[in-house]
């Protein structure tokens, strides 16, 4: 399209090869011009009228072009900007687009990316825990602390007396635990894995729960943080790996996008390296520049309605 625009700016020449189909002022339209117009319309899927009608369209275009030149519109800044942008577009179409469109990703590259990010596709094992918690305040007397320990001992005995089919601490948590968010859910505090950096509960409590060897197992009484704890492993979700087949398409799309971007960056670098470029940072710093890069549009509001008296 840029080449067609460039030809339009220069106008038809009386020196062009081919038989002359029409003379428009000092310019001519030849059979070669006519053939190029037909080819351009075919390539760009534009309608092709009957031959005489197409020639009339070309004559009308040449007349308008000559009038525009008479008015000096070819030097208009908007015209020159459009022309420059079209030249840049044509350059990219010829030299950049083929390279971008030729980007391919092999199965080996997909496999390598999958192996590199294997942790991303690995779901760690997780353990579901339930707790019984009793607060021990440092301001408590020795007798008060002993009473809490005795109560936790009773909770421990009640928990170990639960039937094997019990899931979590059940009513034992409701009767003994002081954690209001979990006591009515059998002490359930959700899923945990060792890769987590922070826990709501003391780390030693969570790690003790994760370290239990089987579901339904209860830890000894743990003194941690600001209280006493019992922890039970109630469920286990084993470590799993998402198969490559399930994610290969998304990996390939990502790699294609990355490689295309690399091609575009290399194209820009080659352009920069091909010609000497100098800048004047002082002149740039003195340039009066808008404080925002977004054009401000003045909002127009309708006039206010008169107040009722």
N, C-alpha and C positions, 0 to 999 in steps of 0.2 A: 504493500500500500504506500510505503514511503517513497518507493521509486516512482510510482504513478503520480504522486504528489509533486515530486521533483520535476518530472516531465511537464506537469501542468504549469509549474512556475516558469519554466523556461519557454513554454509555448511551442507550437509546431514550427518546424523550420522548412524553408523552401528547398534546402539542400538534402533533405532526407531521401533515401533510396525508395524505389517502388514507383508504380504509376500514380499520378496525382488523381485523387478522387474528388477533391474540392479545394478551392482557393478561398481563404478567408482573410481579406486584407492582404498583408504581405506574407502571410503564412500559408502553408498547404497541409492538407491531410492526405497522406499517401496510403497505398494498399498495405504497406508495412505497419503504419499507424493503425489501420483498420484491423489487421490481423492481431496485433498486440492487444487491442481493446477487446476483441472476441475472446482471446486466450485468458485475459485477466478476468473477464466475467465468468468463464467456465471454471477457472480455478477457485474463484471466490463465490461460486454458486449464485451469481446474479442473473436476472432475467435477460435474455437476448431477443430483442424484437426483430422484425423483418429488416432486411439489409438497408433499405432506404430510410426506415425509421431510425435505425442505429446511426447511420451517417448524419441524419438531422440532429440527433442528440449530441454527436461529437461536434458538429458545427455550432450548435447552441452553446456548448461548453467552451469552445474556442472564442466565440464572440464575448461571452461573459468574462473569460480570462483576459482578453485584450482590454475590455472596459476596466477591469480591476487594476490592470497595470497602468492604464492611463491615469487612474486616480492615485497611483502610487501605493496601492494596498500591499504590494509584495514586500514593502519595507515596514509594514505595520508590525509592532512588537508581538501582538497576539498571533499573527500569521507566522512570524519567524519562530516563535516558541513552539507552535504546533508542528512546524516543519522540523525543528530540531528534535522534538520528542519522537516524531515518526522516523527520523533517521536512526535515532538510538534504538527504537523498537525493531527496525529492519536489521540493524547490526546484531542485536540479540537473537533475532529470528534465525540469522544465518550462522552465527558463531557460538552462541550460548545454548539456545534451545536444543540443537541436535545433541550436544554433550549431555545436557540434563536428561533428555528423553532416552539416551542410551544407557543410563545408569541401571545396572542389574545387581542383584544380591544373590549370591550362591547359597546353596544349602549348607556349605561349610561355614560361611559367615554367620548364618543364622544359628548354627550349632555353637559356634564360638561365643556369640553374644549370650546365648542361653547359659552356657557354662560359666561365663564371666559374672552373670547376674543370678547365679543359682540360688543365692540366699533370698532373692526377691520372689522366687517361685517355690520356696520351701516354707511350709507352715509348721512352726515349731510345735512340739508336744505341749499340751496344756492340761492342767489339773484343776478340777473344781473342788473348792474347799468350803467347809462349814466350821464355825467357831463357837465357842462359849467364852465370854469375856466377863471378868470381874475386875473392877477398878481398885487399885491399891494406891492411896494418896500418901505421900511422904509425911503429911501432917498427922496421919493416923497414929494412934497409940499402939503399943505392942499388942495389947489385947484386941484392938480392932483389926489389926492385920492378921492375928491368929484366927479371928472369927471368919475373915474372908477366906483364909486358907482352908479352914474346916468346911466352909460352904462349897469351895471348889472341889474338895475331896468328895463331898456328897454328890456333886454334879458328875464327877469322874465315875463314881460307882454306878450312878443312874445311867450314864451314857454307855458303859460297858454292859449293862443289863438289857440294852435295847435288842430287839429281835434282829436276826441277820437280814431280814427283808427291809429294815428301816433305811430310809434315805435321808441322811443328815441327822441332826440331833433331835428333830421333832419337838415333842413337848418338853424335853429336857432343856432345850435352849430357851423356850418360852418361860419356863419356871426358874431358870438360874441365870441366864445371860443378861448382862446389863447393856448390851448394844441394841439400841432400839431399832436400827435399820435392818437387823437380821434375825432377831430373836423370834419373830413371828413367821419366819420362813425356814425354820429348822436350823438357824445359824448360817444359812447359805450366804457366802460373800463373793460368789462368782468364780470366773476362770482366771488362772495365773500361769505364767511361764517364767523361767529363770532369766530370760533375756530382758525382761522389764527392768527399767532403771529405778523406778520408785513404786512403792506400794502404799496404800492407805494404812495398812497394818504393819507392825514391826517386821523387819526383813527376816529375822530369825524365826518368826511364827510362820510366815509364808514358806520359807525354805524347809522348815520342819514338815509342813503339810505336803509339799511337793516330794519330799524325800520318803514319805511313807510308801511301802512296797505294794500295797494293794488297796482297792477301794473298800470302804467301810472301816479301815484301820484308824485308830485314834492315837494321837500322840500322848506322851506323858504331859503332866502339867508344866507349862512353860511360863517363866517369869520374864517379862520383856516390857519395855516401854513403861506405861503407867498402870500395869495390871498383871493379872494371871490369865492364862489362855489354855484352852483345850482346842485342838484342831483335828478335823477328820477329812480324809480324802474321800470324796463322794463320787467322783467320776474322773475318767482319764481319756483324753483325745490324743492318739499317737501322732508322731511327726509324719508329715506327708509331703510329697513332691508333686507339683502340677506337671503333667507330661508335656514334653516339647510339642507334641502334635496339637495340644490345646492352645498354645500361645505362639506358634510359629508365624501365623499370619500377622499378628500385631508386632512381633519382633521385626519381620520383614518390612512392614510399613514404616516402622521407626528408622530402620537402617537406610531404607531408600530416601527418606526425607533428610536424614543426616548427610548422606553422600551427595544428594542434590545441592544441599546448602554448601558443602565443601567445594563443589564445582563452581557455584556462583561466586564464592569468596575468591577462589583461584582466578576466575575470569577478571574480577575487579582488580586483583593484585597485578595481573599481567598488564592490564590497561595502564595502571599507575606506573609500572616499571618501564613501559614503552616510551614514555614522554617525560621530559624534565618538568617538575612541578615546584613552584616556589610560592610561599605564602607570606603575607606581611601581618604578623600578629598585632603589631602596634596599630596599624590602620584598622584592623578588625575590632580592636578594643575600643577605638574612638567612634565606631559607627553607632548611630542612634538606633537602637534595636527595640522592638516591642517587648514589654515585660512578660508577655504570654505568647505561646506558640499557637494558640487557638484564637481565631478571629472572634471578636466580641460582636454579637448581634444585639442591637438595642431592642428591648422588649417594648411592645406597644400595648398598653392596656386601654380598655374602653373607659370613657369618662365615668366618674363616680356618679351614682344616682343621688339626686338631691335628698337631703334628710327631711323626713316628715316632721311637721311642726306639731 
